Amino acid sequence: MSTFLELGLKEPIVKALTDLGYEKPTVIQEKAIPQIISSTDDLKAFAQTGTGKTAAFSLPILELLDASNGNVQAIILSPTRELAVQIGNNIKDFCKYLKDVKVTTVYGGSSMEDQIRSLKRGSQIVVGTPGRTVDLINRRALKLGNVQWLVLDEADEMLNMGFKDELDKVLEATPDTKQTLLFSATFPREVEAIARNYMTKPVEITSGQKNAGSENVSHEYYAVTERTRYPALKRIADLNPDIYAIIFCRTRRETQEVADNLIKDGYSADSLHGDLSQAQRDSVMGKFRKKSIQILVATDVAARGLDVTELTHVINHKLPDQIENYTHRSGRTGRAGNKGISIVLVNGKEKGKLRPIEKIIQKKFIEGKVPSGKEICQNQLMNLIDKVQNIEVNETQINEFLPSIYEKLEGLDREELIKKFVSLEFNTMLAYYENAKDLNNLSKETSRSRATADNMTRFFINIGRKDSLNPAKLIGLINDQNIGDKIEIGAIDILDTFSFFEIDKNFQEKTLEAFSSNQPDFDGRSVNVEITKKERSGGGSGSRRGGKKPFGNKDGGFGRRRSDDRGKRRSENRSSDRPDRNSGDRQSGGFGRRRRER
């Protein structure tokens, strides 16, 4: 393995790295740094979360930029404020001995005036979120005409979060001669399309197989019903007394409910989601990094930029909307040479999603059994006994108290003392799990879980992928109609020429009324929405109750929901709305304008 000096970095940068404790470059750094230094070719780099991507793209830029020129020479885009701040701080650490190099980080939720003042003073490197970057470009406060490097970090996540238009505008503001560096932990079709359409003959490097999972992470799944999902989660947490974990949920509401339940049950837990203010988010993440919070319950987007290296577990309360994102989640454990466990809770319907994930991560899921009350109590007890055995006794601090303690306990023999000690610590837990039922017997729970599924109404809409519809746009369509406050949206299935979505049954009529009265259009096309009969056991999508007035979409909204294309296997009752089975999904994603050959 090379040293940082051998990779071509100058002495002041190497000195800063030594101060920070960097000894040897990681695989992605060893490949990317000399490539960027020696070539102006665009670069497409696969690197899992936690492999040192920031240093991989920023160190060669620091090596090459002109410190005497105060113009912006590098623009680095990241999907979230937290990740942008983290990248900006890392680069400032890397260049602390390069006195003339200035770094500005721009993001929403903070004073734009302060950021503009920093830009006016001159910064060679700007790190930003797409939205704030575009705002500053529009105000002519950020000028990118001299940019030599455009870095897209977590490119897959930026597209998932709906930043395509913003990325277009940033590209329009940069010269054709720039070098584009695309870093991504997964390479879904949309990211491949960026490289194919908007980069010039990119060189490709990887620090492992594309989309594959970390070697240090084992993957387990537990079969649950909706009724047993939280009790199973609680038992898994109880089985691991020293757990330090992130629990991932699909929606803000689900995130808050799980966190509230854990806190109510006595766990050191908190939530992280989009409904929190920035100050609240910073506070929660600070506590979690310091381990004053043991379990963090979070949405995918909110957890971006949270960099912790010692997680013991990642728990998927629900699988992510896009299966590629499982790699992002599981990659948060098993870092820095540590072992980690990624756990998935799945019901019968969700279990089919494990096979495609196995192909991506190149590993098999191991089926786990929800622990029994006896197993949990034994594990907790042995953990306590281990701590007692290993505790260091500071006699100088306790000597003065020992005589009175011995006097109090002199009537107890060794066995009695141990029994009382165990009872003091475990009476509550032993009572809680005394008659705990077997959560692995799901047959009794099936009928109950159907009731939860029946709380949603399924709708048909006659636009699909061929109309450039995606889950984010469909959610935006729903939100734009002002149906209700924080309305719960269920499964979304995007097919070629039509789609399905689920909404809380309590808002069934309001949904129809809102779209009927608003009658928005979707790119100039009228669309039709009808209630469908749900058939959740895997058959067709059922019959539709129709005749409702057409409505459409204003492109926008927030979040996304599952789009697993299950409908490709379903036969539809309307031949006119039948998906074209031969067409596939041939539209290429991407953003911006095509680059001219250099």
N, C-alpha and C positions, 0 to 999 in steps of 0.2 A: 504493500500500500504506500502511496506517495505521501509526502508532507505537503502542507499548504504552500510552503516556499517553492517546492518542486513543481507545483501546479501552475506557477507563474505569477504569484501574488507578491507585491512589493513588501518590503520590511515593515513599514508602519501598520499595514493591515494585519500581517502575521503577528506582530507584537500585540495588537488589540485582541486577536483571537486567543493568543496565549494567556492574556489577562483574564479572558472570559472562560478559560478552562478547556478550550478546543485543542485537542491533541492531534487527532487524525481525521481527515475528511471522510464523510460517509460515502456510500457508493454513488449516490446521485450527484454529490459535490465533486467527486473524483472524475465523473464523466462530463458534467455540465461546465465546470469552471474553465478547463482548457479549451473546450469547444467554443465557448462564447468569446474567450480572449483571442483565439486564433482565427475566427471566422465571422463574417457578417451574415452568414446564412440564418434564416429563421430556424427556430428550434421548437420541437414538440417533445415535451418531457413528461414521462409518467413517473410519479413519485407518490408513495403512500403518505398519509398524514403522519407527521412525526419523524421524517427521514432527513430533515435539514434542508428543505426546499428554499427557505428564505436566503440562507447563505449561498446556496447553489446559484441563484440568479443575481443576488446583490453584490457579492464579492467581485465577480468579474467586471460588473458595471463600475464599481469603485476603482478598480484597477485601471479602467480605460477612460473614464470621463475627464474632462478638462476642468480642473479645479479653479482655474483663473477666469473661466467663463461663467457668469452668473445666470445664464439662461437655463430653462428647464431642459435637461438632456435625457432624463428617464422618467417615464410615467408608469407607475405600478398600480394596477387595479385589483382590489380584493372584494369579496361579496359583502362583508360586514364591517361595521365600525370597529368591533373588538379585534378582528384579524388585521385591519389596516393599522390600528394603533400598535399592535404587537410587532408588525413588520417594520413600521417606522422606528420604533424604539430599538429593535434589533440592528437596523442599519446605522442608527446613531452610535450604538456601541461599537460596531465594526469600524466606523470611520473616526473614532475619537482622536486619533493621531494625525488625521488629515484635516488640518485646521480650517482650510478654506472651503470644505465641502459642507453644504447645508441641506437639510432634509426637512420637508414640510409634509405633515399628514393632514388630509382634509376629509371630513365626514359630517354627516348630518347630526343634529342634536347638540352641536357645539357652535360657538360664535363664528359666523361667517366673516365678520369684520376682522377678528383676530387672524383668521386664516389668510385673508386678503393682505393684511399688513405683512405677514410672514412671507408671502409670495413676492410682494413688492421689494422686500429687502434682498431678494435673490435666493433661489434654491435650485440646485442642480438635479435633485431627486424629489419627486412628488409622489406620495403614496395616498391613494384615495378610494373611497367607495364610488361606484358608478354614478349614483344620483348627484352627490355633492360635486363631483368632478365636472359633470355636465353643467350644473348651476354656475360654477365658476367660469367655465368656458363661455357660457351665454353672457355673463357679465363682463367678459373680456379681461377678467382678472387672472385667468390662467391661459397662457399662450404656449401652444405645443408645436409651433412651426419649426423649432430647432431640435425636436426630440429625435434621439438616435435609438432609443430602446423603449419598446412598449412591452410590459410584462402583464400577462393575464394569469393571476394566481387563483387556484380553485376555479378554473374556467367552467367546469361542469356545474358547480354550485351557482355561479353567476347566472347561467342560463336557466337553471331550475327556478331561480328566484325572480325570473321575468325581466332581466336587465338587458334584453336584446336591443331595444331601441337606444338605450344609453350607450351601449358599446358601439353601436353604429355611429353615434355622434362623436364619440371620442376618436374613432378611426378617421372620420372626416376631417378632424382638426390636426391630424398628424401627417407628416410627409410620407410619400411613397417609399423613400429610401431607408426608413427606419428598419431596425431588426426587431421582429416580433418573437417573444419568448412565451410559450404557452405551457403552463404547468397544471397538471390535473391528476387527481387521485384515481379517477375513473375516466374511461373514454367511451361514453355512450355515442350514439350516432350524431347527436347535435355537435359534440365537441370535434368529432372526426370531420364533420362538415366545415367547421371553422378552418381547420388545417387544409382541407381540400380546396376550399373556395377562396380563402382570404389570406393565405400565406404563400410565400414563394418557395417552392421546392424545399419544405422544411426537413431538417435533419431530425431523426427520431432517436431518443435515448430513453432507457428505462432503468429503474433500480429493482426490477423484479418483473413478473408477468403482469401484463395489463389487467387492471381491475382485480388482481388476485389479492387475497387476504395476507396479513402478516403471518410469518412462520411461528411467531411467539404466542399466537392467539388460538385457543381451542373453541369450538363452536358447539353449543348444546341447544336442544329445543325441548320444551315441556308442553304437553297437550293439555289444553284447558277449554272450558266453555266461558261464555261471557260472565256467568255467575261466579265461576271459580278463578277468574283471571287475577283479581286483586288478592284473594287469600293465598293463591299459589305464589304470587310475587312476594307477599309478606313472609311466607315460609322459607323461600329461597334466601331472603335477607336474614332471617333468624338463624338459618343454618350456617351463615358466615359472619361470626361476631365482629370480625375486623374488616368488613366490607367497606370499600371506598369506591363508589359507583356512580355512573350516570344512567338514569332510566329514561329512555327515549319514548315519547308519545307523538301521535300524529297531529293532534289539535291542541289549541290553547286551553280549551275547556277540559279536555282529558288530562292535560298536564297539571292543571290546578287541582282537579279532583283527586288525582293520585297523590300529589304532594300533601294536600289537606288530610287525606286518610292516613298517610305515613306519620305526619306530625301528631295527629290525634292518637295514634297508636304508640307514641313515645319515641319515634325515631328522630335522629338529628338530620332533618331533611328540609329542603326548600325547593321552590319552583323557579324556572327561568323560561319566559315566553314573551311574545310581542306585546302583551297588554301591560307589561311593567314599564315604568319610566326608566330613562337611562341611568339615573342615580340609583334606583332600585336594582337594576341589572348589574351595575358595577359593584354594589354592595354584596349581592349574592355571590357573584363570581369571586370576589376577594375572599369571602368567607370559605368558599369551597376550596380555593387554592391553598388556604392556610389550614385546611382540614378541620375547621370548626364546624363545618357541615359534612356529614358522612355520606349522604345520598343526595344527589341533585337530579330533579325531575325536569326534563327539558324537551322542547321541540328541536328539530334538526337545525332550523335557521338560527334560533337563539343561542345554540351551543357552539356555533361557528366562532372560531377565534379563541375559544377557551382552551388553553394549552396546559395540560397537566400530564405528568409522566408516570405516575404511580397508581393509576386506576387498577383495582383488582378485577372489576367486572364492568361490562356494559350490558344492560338489560333492555331488550326490545319489548316494551309493554305491548306495542303493536308494530308490525313490520312497516318500513317506510313506504311512501307512495310509489317511489321508483326504486326497483330492487338494487340498482347500482349504488344507491345511497347506503346500503347495508355496509359496504366497504368503508365508507366514511365513518359510520358509527363504530364498527368493530375495531377500526384502526386507532381508536382513542385509548385502547388498553394494549398491553403487550409492548410498551415503548421502552426505549433505553435499555434493552436487554432483559426487561422484566417479562414474566409470563402473565397472561391475561385470559379471561374467559368472557366470551360473548354469548349471551343467553337470549333465546327467542321464545316468547309465549305465543302459541298458535292454537286456534280452534280448528275444527275439521275442515272448514272452508279455506282457511289460510295455509294449511299444511302443504298444499300443492305449490306454493310459492318458494318452498325451500329448495327444490331441485334446480331451478334456474340460478339461485344464489350459489349453490354448490358448484355449478359450472363456472361462475365468475370467480369465486375465491379459491377454486381448485382444492377444496376440502369437503369432507362429509360432515354433516351434522350428527352429533351423538344424541340419542334419545335419553333424556333424563327423567327420572321419576320424582314427582313432587314429594319432598321429604315428609315423613310422618312426624307426629308430635314427639314420639320417643326418640327419634334420631336427632331432632332439633335440641331437645333438652340434654341429651348425652353430649352433643357437640359443644353446646354452650358451657356445660359443666366442665368438660375436659379443658376447654379454653381457659376457664377461670383457674383451674388447678395448675395449668401450665404457667400462668401469670404469677400465681402464688409461689411456685417452685423457683421461678426465675427472678423474683423481686429482690433487689439489693436492699439489705437492711442497714439503715443508718442509725447505729446504736447511740451515737451522741445525741441525736434528736429525741429518741424515745426512752432512753434509760431512766429518766426521772419518773416516767409514768408506769414503768413495768411493775414495780412492787404492788401498787394498788390493783393493777390488772390481774396479776397472779393471785392476789388475795380473793378477788371477785370470782375467779374461775377455778379455785382450788378444789371445789366439790365435784368438778366434772372430769371424767376420765377421757382418754384420747378419742375413743369412738364417739362418745356423746358430744364432744367439742366439734368433731368433724360434721356430725349430723346437724347440729345447730347452725354451724357455719353455712352448710349447703342449703338448709331450709331458709335461712335469712336471705340468701341471694336468689333462691329459685322457687320459693313457694308460689309466687304470682305466675311465673311461666309454667310451672308444673300443673297448676290448677287450670290455666288457660288451655293447655293441650291435653288435659287428662282424658277427655272423651272425644278428641279430635277425629273427625271422619277421614276416610281415605279419599284424597282429592284426585287420585288416579282412576277412580271408578267413575267414568263420565256418562255412563248409560242413563243414570237418573237425572242428569243435568240437561240432557239434550232438549227435552220439551220446554224446560225453563228458558234455555238460551234462545229458542225460537221466538219467545215473547219479546226479547230485547231487539232482535232483528225486525220484528214487526212494528217497532216504533218509528220506522222510516217509511216514507212514501217514495216510490220509484217513478221517475218521469222519463219520457222519451222526447228527444229533440232531433229534428231532422237535419242537423249539420254535424260534420265530423272532421276527421283529419284532412280531407281534401279541401275543406274550407279554411284550413289553417287554425282549426280549433285545438286547444290544448287545455289541460285541467285548470291552469292559472286563468286563462281567458274565460272559461266557463264559470269559475268562481267569481270572477270580476263581473260577469253578466248578472249573476244572482245578487251580488252585493249592491250593484247599481240600482236595483229595483226597490230597495228599502222595504224589504218584506218584513223584517223584524230585527230586534237587537241581538247581535251575536247568534244568529241562526245556525243551528248545527247542520252541517253538510256531510252526508255519508259517502258511499262508494261512487266513483265516477268511472264510467267505461267509455273511452273514445274509440269509435270505429271509423271506417273509411268515410262513409257518407251519412252517418247518423250516430247519436250517442245516447247514453243514459246517465242520470244522476239521481241521487237520493237526498231527500230533505226531511227534517223532523216532521212527523205526521201531524203535529199540532198546527203546522204552517201550510198544510196542503192546499186549502182553499185560498188562503192569502197569496200563496205563490201564483196560482192560476189567475187570480184577480189582478195582481200587480202587473204581471206580464201582459195580460189582456188589455189593461188600461194604458200602460206605458207604450206598448208596441214599439220597442226599439228595433233598429235594424242591425244586422251583422254584415259589415262590409257591403252594405247596399242590398242585402238579400233578406227577404222575409223568411222567418222560420216558424215551424209549428211545434208546439209542446203539448203533450198529452200524458195523462196518468197511465202507467202500465201495471199489469198484474205481476207481482214479484214471484219468481220461482227461483229460490235461493239454493236449491240443492243441485244445481249444475245443469239443468235442462235449458230450454229456450228462454227467451226473455219474457214470454207471456203475451197476453193480448193487451191492447191499448184502449183506454176509454178516451174517445177523441172529440173532435169538433171544436176544440178551443181555438181562440184567436191566435194568430202568429205573433211571435215576438223575437227579438234578436239581442245582440250583444254590443255593449260599448267595451272595447278592448281595455282591460285593466283589472283592478281588484288586487287581492293579496292571497298568499298561500297557495296551496295546491292540494289535490286529493288523488286517491289512487286511480291510476289509469293502466290497468294490467291487460287490456285488450282481450279480456275473456270472451267478449262478444264475437270474436272471429270464429268461435266454434259453435255459435248459436244460429239456429235458423229463425228467420223473421217471418211474421205473418203477411207483411206487405211486400210484394215483389218489387214495387217501385222503390222501396227503401232498402233493398237487399244490398249488403256491401259487395263490392267488386272483388271477388276472391283472387283474381289474377293480378290485380293492380299492386297489392302489397303496400308498403309504406315507402314510396319512392321519393318523397319530397326531401330535399336536403335542407338542413337547418343552417345556422350561421348568422353572421351579422356583418355590417359595414359594407365597404365597397371592395371590389377586386383590386389587387395590387398589380401594378405594371411590372413586367420583368425588368430586373435591374441590369 
